[in-house]
Amino acid sequence: MELVCPAGNFPALKAAVDNGADAVYLGLNNKTNARFFPGLNFKATRLETVVDYAKSRGVKVFLAINTYPEEAMFRHWCEAVDCGAELGVDALIIADLGVLDYATEHYPQINRHLSVQGSATNKPALDFYHSNFGIKRAVLPRVLSLKQVQRLADKSSVPLEVFGFGSLCIMAEGRCYLSSYLTGDSPNNSGVCSPAHAVQWKNKGDQLETRLNGILIDVYEPDEPAAYPTLCKGRFHINGNLIHALEEPTSLNALNLIPELSAAGIAAIKIEGRQRSPAYVAAVTQVWREALDDFEKTTELWQPQQRWMQLLSDLSEGSQTTLGAYHRSWQ
Ligand code: SF4
């Protein structure tokens, strides 16, 4: 399986390339990509050097153009497609039907991957994208159980990519309104969930409060690790109990599912984290590279090493990991 790693900036891209990524994915520094955080991403004019660095080392480059344009802004998404085509990236990761159509019509030779933001979770949806836009791969949303992934992979007309490690987004991706409800900035149109300008951290006595646009998301005791304030991962009073009502601030870690995902015919594993540091990208890429190479050699005898799991756990949100939707037996 191909290892696809995040590159939020040039040092992170180098970290991914130098530590064993098969492919890196990145975006332009505008609303066309779903990680439009300040200080991240690439100017179109600087992208050539970046793409050269990866490609000269045999690593593929995927350009994420995976938000949904409003009509008045559509040309910016087309310009992003033009930019990827001029640079000769290996694939464009797209969510919006109009942008897919533009890419298919103008650059039929460039691979098109359906973004996780496209939220395709069934065979007819995948067939639709395949027959209309010739997609070469689809990234599945992080809402499917392992059984559902296996069933879909069995029937799918296109190779599939799944998330292996990183932050969880629990809604059908591309369809969450929680962040825009609180902040006015939409993950789907503007590319950012919980934008930095709306985030507040405040000490209150011994405790630390986190807020999003003034709304209390969580309160941490002095010895508790504090998570980035995201509405779906806040703690709220429900029926007298203080709980993570929707999701805990933990990281997905599907490393021990490598044999099952490989047997299902999954084409690629994606590491989330274009907002993460180069050191994080280097460490996560290294562990997954080692694990995938070890699996290639040992197959049936393969076991996840304790050292890998510990390293990934140390790099996780709140130092906790989960199998997320993969292990939901009721789905
Ligand atoms: S609020 Fe949560 S579920 Fe919604 S886009 Fe952000 S991370 Fe995903």
Residues whose N, C-alpha, C, O or C-beta is under 5 A from the ligand:
A	BS01	SF4	L168 C169 I170 M171 C176 L178 S179 P187 C193 L231 C232
